[in-house]
Structure formats: structure tokens, C-alpha cells
């Protein structure tokens, strides 16, 4: 039951993340760089800070935790800066491939590399057990199947305004590689918690450090784009601030929910160390599942043949199975 609850909590977080780009479609009269950084203030600063504060016992503070292990703190934040590059290109992958295929390729790469590289980079290679490796392989198989379905619908790319399969694949792979740095950052910050903190909140202080690093990268790029494109005036459009701020807050909350859910879910999986080691892959594979559900809802698969849809469904089924497969193999 504990394992079921843990996986369910992670799945809820994944569903929220996959839904986070829907509110953005309701933002009016702002350029990409303007709404991206505003929603980022909530997704990468405010909500992660509120989450991290839940992990601070009475009489303590976050700075006390971070200064106690400065090396782990700076490494965690550094990989957050690198992850920020992935976050920027992640948006471009959906621009060229759509929500379903763009998230699938980027998150698949992110899932595999994040799971494999984290224990290697952080000095815990023993966590790469054969059930975990098999789980990663099956996850990537599911992603590949979905990629096949996506390539088959390329001729129907008119449902995505700027559909470009070749350019999109290149950007998505880069986004996935850099996005895996989030998982590596969490690995370096795995011990950044107070002994009194409940297990369900253990990774939240590290999550804040990673998102702060990512915010820095995104802020530099977005403000550069504001200057280059002369879009600073977006922030002066008083008439749309109420609408846009509301949807930016909602998008930020939904996005952050994946890592809040990951922390809570891992707290329920303490009796299943294999699944904890595989938890990053679980989150990303479920993100892919739900992103494709949204892709169907947003009619991005409209016009695809029945065979293409069948391939898509097969890929989704493989991903769902991969989420608990390592526990069955241990």
C-alpha cells in the first residue's frame, strides 16, 4: 500500500506538470520571454521556497542547512544553472513538435540520463542495479515507440503551427540532456535536510537550490530577449496583468507540483530503495504519458491513422509498465 501511495502521489505531480502549459495558452499580448520569466518567478522561486520551508524544523532556517555543506549547496545550484539551459530549449521542442511529441523526446532523454548519470556523478554507482537499468531501457523503449508514432504523423504537422520534425528532434535531445542536470543536482543535494525533517520533505531544500540556479539562466536569457526584441513594454500593459498573472501563477504551481509530488512520493517509497533510485525515471515517464494525453485533448494527433494511434497507445502502455517494473524485478 505504501508503494502504491508513493507512485500515485508521483503520478499526480506528473499530471500537474503536464498540465502546466495549458494555462500559458490563455496569456494575452505578452511575448514568450515575458510570460516565461513571470511564470518562472512562481515556478522556480516562490513555490519552491514555500516547499523548502516545510522541511525546516522549528528553531532552524534554510541558510543554516545550506552553509553546513557549502560544497553540496553550490554543486546542487550549479547543476540547476545547467538545467536552466534545458528548460529554455524544452519550450522550443514543443514549439516545433507540439506538446505530446516535444515533451516525449525531451523527457525521455532526460529520464534515462538523469537516472543513470546521477549515481555515477554523485559517487553512488551501487544504486545502478540491474532492475533499475532494465527499467531505464524499457522506459526508453516506450519513448522510442511514441517517437515512431510522432514521425508517422509528421505529414499532419499543420496542427502545430511551426511543426519541424528534424529541427524539433535536435532541440528536444539537447533539452533532454541538459534537463537531466536537474536530477543530478538533486543527487548532489540528497543530504541537505535536517535530521528532524519528515522523509516526505527531504528533497525540497535541494529542489529550491536547483530551481534558483535554473531561474538565473532563464532570467538572463529572457531579459536579453526583452532587450533584443524590444518587448520590455509587455510589462507596462496594465490591462492584461490581472489575466496574465493569474495564469502565470497557475502554470508555476502546476509545474512545481511535479517535484513536490516527487519528494512526497519518495517518502512513501522508503521501503522500496529500488524505486527510490528509479524515481526520477518514474516521474519523467509519467510526464510523457500525461503530456500525450494532453496532446490528444489539444487535437495534436487529429488526422493520424488508426495504426499511428495504436502505436502511440502501445508506447504509453510500455511507459506505465516501466514505472513499477524495477520493483517486480528486484
Number of C-alpha atoms within 10 A of each C-alpha: 7 14 19 12 16 24 26 14 21 28 25 20 27 30 24 22 26 26 20 23 22 17 17 20 9 13 19 15 14 18 16 15 21 21 22 21 20 18 23 26 20 20 27 26 20 18 22 27 20 13 21 22 17 15 24 23 15 7 5 12 13 17 8 11 17 19 12 11 13 11 13 21 22 19 19 30 27 20 25 33 26 21 29 28 21 29 21 20 22 25 21 18 31 24 17 23 31 29 25 26 30 31 28 32 31 32 30 31 25 28 30 25 22 28 26 23 18 25 19 15 13 15 11 12 13 8 20 19 15 13 19 26 17 16 27 27 14 20 30 24 17 29 28 16 20 29 22 16 24 27 17 16 18 16 13 16 22 11 17 17 11 14 20 16 20 12 13 25 19 14 24 31 22 20 29 29 23 27 30 29 27 29 28 28 32 29 25 23 28 18 17 22 23 19 12 11 13 15 19 21 24 26 26 29 29 27 29 26 29 32 28 26 24 28 23 16 20 24 19 11 17 20 16 13 17 17 11 10 11 10 17 17 11 18 13 10 11 8 10 15 17 9 12 21 15 14 23 26 21 20 25 27 23 24 26 26 24 24 23 23 24 27 24 24 29 28 21 20 21 16 12 15 14 22 26 21 20 29 26 27 31 28 27 29 32 28 30 33 30 24 27 26 19 19 20 15 11 15 13 22 25 16 14 18 13 9 11 19 20 12 20 23 19 16 24 24 13 21 31 18 15 26 24 19 20 23 17 8 12 13
